[in-house]
Amino acid sequence: MNVPATREDLMIVNMGPHHPSMHGVLRLIVTLDGEDVIDCEPILGYLHRGMEKIAENRTIIQYLPYVTRWDYLATMFTEAITVNAPEQLGNIQVPKRASYIRVIMLELSRIASHLLWLGPFMADIGAQTPFFYIFRERELVYDLFEAATGMRMMHNYFRIGGVAADLPHGWIDKCLDFCDYFLTGVAEYQKLITRNPIFLERVEGVGIIGVEEAINWGLSGPMLRASGIQWDLRKVDHYECYDEFDWEVQWQKEGDSLSRYLVRIGEMVASIKIIQQALEGIPGGPYENLEIRCFDRARDPELNDFEYRFISKKPSPTFELSKQELYVRVEAPKGELGIFLIGDQNVFPWRWKIRPPGFINLQILPQLVKRMKLADIMTILGSIDIIMGEVDR
């Protein structure tokens, strides 16, 4: 990890844990030789809340409101993975309409996440204006979420076997209007940012990751696709109903910060394309598979009336996880979000291991910033796109 230092007068600087352009509470201990970065050590754990242990003494339904607190910018994805794991464990069918609604919500969430990556990233490297622009579009996404789920950020919308509620009347037209409007917004971003010479000076050739490196470090999402690997779990794993839509995997060859920016901009446009197709082809039918709502078994004869009323009601309509293990993953905006789940013939999971994309993508940071300038740390860290909620869990 350490580059042998020739000089004695190295400076050790703390960046964080409350540096304004740190994305959450991340602390970097940076060793500097003048402006050059000799070494960088990320220190995590300031936002650790024991999410995996909480999952192991809650039923899936009780745990659903917690999961939106991992990656609080792409909340639908954390919910999707939380219900996908038990669905695969119990081989539960999701109605076609519910699957379409899920895809629409996931892609809107991807757009919201990429927008709130773009704004602070541009602010980090000195461009203030896009930061205000992205909030304009992001508010509209949240308005759509609020109309459909009742919540703007922490939705609690996905359920095992479907979604909690159907789309309200007029929502589809509103969403189609948003899609048309948003494409003009993306064109505006590209005009403002993509060929801006000051922006290009800051990002081109900064933080290059090669193909071999990207695979060896276990990177995923835009980090991997910006290095020239066309790997997208929506195409690879065929989950939900992504196969029914016509869209392209976004990728670039160079592997620098500019490529990661271009991949994410491209993904927003691709998401709009998927949403438009889903809205136009959404089938009728139920939005939730109600057959799987297995209630608790008959009342326990050992409990008296008082105990029965206050104790056994806790795990309401619940779902028993069979005795097996599996790994489930989705393509979140930041990369591969996975859950390793071990069931134990119980309503609680025996083990619930989260594989957050941000945590694994962050590992490469010390290697990327070595021998770069101090100012490049913010560019590289911004291009990785981390949220400390999911890094620390």
N, C-alpha and C positions, 0 to 999 in steps of 0.2 A: 504493500500500500504506500509506503513512504518512498519518495524520490530522494536519493542521497543529496543533502544540501552541501554546497561548497562554502557558503557564507555563514557567519555566526549570527548576523543581525536579522534573523527572520522574525516576522511579526505574526502573532496568532490573534485572530479576530473572531468574535462571535457574531454570526448573522442570525438573528432570531433569539429566542423563540417568538418575539413579537415584531419582527421586522415588517414594516407595512406592506412590502411586496412579496412577503412569504405567503404562500397559499395555505393559510392555517398556521398552526403552531409547530413549525419545523425549525430546528436549531442546526446551523451548520458551523462547525469549528474549522475555520479556514486558516491555513498557514500561508503567509504571503512573503514574497521576496520583492519588495517594491509593489508594482502592480501585478506581478505574475503570481498565479496560484501554484503553490508547490504541492499542497495536500488539502483535502477537504473531507471532513468526517460528519456525515449527517447523524443527528441524534433524535430518535423518535420516542414516542410513548407519552407525550404530553396530553394526548386526547384519548388515551386508552380507557375504555369503559367496560371491558369484560363482556363484549357482545356474544362471544362463543359460549361462555359459561351461562349467560342469561338464557340463551336458546335451549340449553340442556335441562332447564327446569321450567319450561313453558310449553304449552301445546303450540302447534303451528299457528293457529288462529290468534292465540294470545300474543305470539311473538311478532306477528305481521306489523303492528305499529312501530316496533323497534327498528325494523330493518332499514327504513328510510333514513335513519340517522348514520348509516355507514357512509355512503356517497350521497350527500344531501343535495347534490345538483342533478344527479341522474336517478331520481328516487324510484321511478317505475322499474328500473332494471333490478334493483335490490329486491323489490316485491316479486318480480317475475321469477327470479332464481329461487326465492323462498317457497313459492308454490310449485315450481317445476320439479323440485326434488321429490316431495311427497307424491306428486302426480306420477312420476316415473316409477317410484317405489311401489305404488299401489296399482299401476297400469290403468290410470283413470283417463277416460276420453273427455276431451274439451270440445264443446259444441263449436261448429264452424263460425257462428257469429261472434262468440266470445274470443275465438282465436284472432279474428280480424280486428276486433276492438283492441285486443292486446297489442297487435302489431302497430296500430295507429298510435296508441299511447306510448309505446316504446320509442317509436321514431320521433314523436313530438318531444319526448324526454331527451333523446339524443341531441336534437336541435338546441334545446334549452341548455344542455350541458356544454355543447361546443360554443354556444354564444357566450356563456359565462367563463369559458376558457379564453376566448378571443379578446374580450374587453380588458381583463387584467393583464394578459400577455402583452397587449399593445401598450398599456399604461406602464408596464415594467420597462419596456425598451423606449419609452419617452413619447408615445403618441396618446394624448388624452382623449381626442375626439371620439374614436370608436367605442370607448368605454361608455359614453352616453348613448351612442347609437344602439348598441346591443341590448341595452335595457329596454329600449322602445319595443323591439321585436319580442324580447323575452317576456315582457308583461303580457303580450297577446297570447303567447303559449300558455302562460299561467292562467289567463282568463278562461281559456278553453278547458284547462284542467279543473278549474274551479266550477265551471258549469257542469262538467261530467261527474266529478268526484266529490265536490263540496269543499275540497282543500286546494290550496295553491301549491304547497311544497310537499307536505307529508300526507300522501293521498290515502293510504290504507284501502286501495281499490281492488287489488287482485285477490281472488279467492281460489281455494283448491277446486279445480273443475270449472273455472270460469272467471267472471268478474262480479263485483258487488252490485252493480246497477247497470241498467241499459243506458245507451246514449239518450240524452233528453231531446225533445222535439226541437228541430231547427239547428241542432249542433253540427250536423254533417255539412250543411250549407255554410255555416260560420267557418268551419274548418277549411272548406274549399276556398273560401274568400281569403283566409289567412295564407294558404299555400300560394295563391296568385300574388298576394302582396309581398310575401317573404322573398320570392324569387327576385323581385326588384330590389329588395333590401340587400340580398347577397351580391347582386351586380354592383350596388353602391359601395359595399365593402371592398370589392375587388378593384373598383376604380380608385378608391381612396388609398388602399394599402398595397395591393400586390405589386404594382410597378413603381412604388414610391422609392426613390433612390436612397433615402435615409434609412428606411426600413430594410431594404435589401442589404445595405452596408452592415447592418447589425446582425442579420440572420443567415446570410448566404455563407456556406462553408463553416458555420459555427456548430460544434457538437455533432460531428459526423459519426454515424454508426454504420459499420459494414454489415454485409449479409450474415457472414459467419458469426460476428460479434452479437448481432441481434438474436440469433437463434441460441447461442451459447448462454446468453444472459437470461433467456426465457422471456424476452419481451413479447408484448402482444398489442393488438389494436393499432392505432395510427403510428405508434413507435415502430412496429414491425413492418407495416405496409409502406412506411416512408423509406425503408431500406431496400425496397424492391421485391418484397415477398407478398404475393397475392393470397393472403390467408385471412379469411373472414368467416367466423363461425356461423354466420347466417347462411353462407353457401356450403360450408363443410358439414355442419351438424343437421341441417334441414329442420330446425325446430320451428314451432308455430306454423305459419303458412307462408314463409318467405319464398318458397319455391314457386308460388303461383304468380309472383310479380316479376316484372322485367326491370332489372337494375344491374348496375356494374359495380364491381369492387374498386374502390379508389386506391391508387398506389402511386408511388414515385420511386425513382431510382437513386437519387443522390444521398439520402440518409441524413441530411443536415436539418437545421431548425426550419429552414424555408420549406423543405419537403413536408415536414410534419404539419406546418401551417396549411399548405396546399391540400394535403390529404383531408384535413378536417373541414376545410371550406368545401371541398368536393363532396364529402359525406353529408353535409347539410343539404346540398342540392339533391343528392341521391335519396335522402330521407324524404324530401318533399315529393319526389317521384313515386316512392313506395306509398306514402300516405294518400296521394291522389288516386292511385290505382285501387287501394284498399277501400277508400270512401265510395268510389264509383261502383265497386263490385261487392259491397258488403251484403251478405245474405241475410234472410230473415231467420226466425227460429229463436230458441232459448239462449240466454246469455250466461247461464250457469247450469252445470250438471248437478241437479238436486239429488239424484239417487245416491250420491256418495256421502250425504250428510248422515253419518251413522252416530246416533246419540249414545250416551253412556248406557252401560248395561243396567239390568234391573237393580232396584235399590238394595243396598247392603243391609241384611237383617241385623247385623251387630250394632248399627248406629241407632241411637234413639232419635226421636222426632227433631229435637233441637239441633243435634249434630248433623242430621240429614239435611236440614234446611241450610245450614251455614257452611258445611264442609264439602259435601259431595256434589254440590251444584257447580263448584268452581270450573272444572273442565267442560263447560257447556257443550254445544254440538261439536263433537271432537272427531279425531281421525287417528286410527291406530297405525303406527309405522311397523311394517313387518320386519322380521329378523333378517335383514340383509344390508349390504352396504352399496353405495353407488356415488359416482362423481358426476355432477351436472354442471353445465357451463352455458353462459350466454355471452354474446358479443356486446359488452357495455361500451359506452363512448370512450372509455379510457383503455379498454383492452378486454382480456378474457376474465370475466367474473365467474368464479366457480364455487360450488359447495360440495364438500365431501361429507356425506351423511351416513351414519350407521344407525339403523333402527334396532329395536329390542323388544318387539311385541308390546309396545307401550305407547301411551299418547305423547310422551316426551322423547325427543331424539337422544340416543345414547352418546353420540358424538356429532358435533356440528362444526366442521372446519371450513372457514371462509378463505378463499383464495382471491385476495383483492388485486386488481391489475395495478393500481397505483403503487402499492408496496413493492411489487416485483420490478416495475419499471423504474422505481427510484434507486434501485441498487446500482445502476450503471452511472449515477451522477458523479461520484468521486473520480471515476475514470475519465468521464467526458470533460470535467472542468480543469483537470491537470494541465499545466503549461498554457492555460488560457489566461486572459486578463480578468481582473476582478469583476468588471462590468459584464463580462460574458456569463458569469454565474447566473444572473437573473434571466438572461435570454435562454440558457440551456434548461434551467429549472422550469421556466414558464412553458417551454416547448414540450416538456415531459408530461405536463398536465396532471398534477397530483391533488388529491383532496385528503387532508390529514384524517378526516373521519374514517375513511376506509383503510388508510395506511396503518393507523393505530388500533382501529376496531374497539 
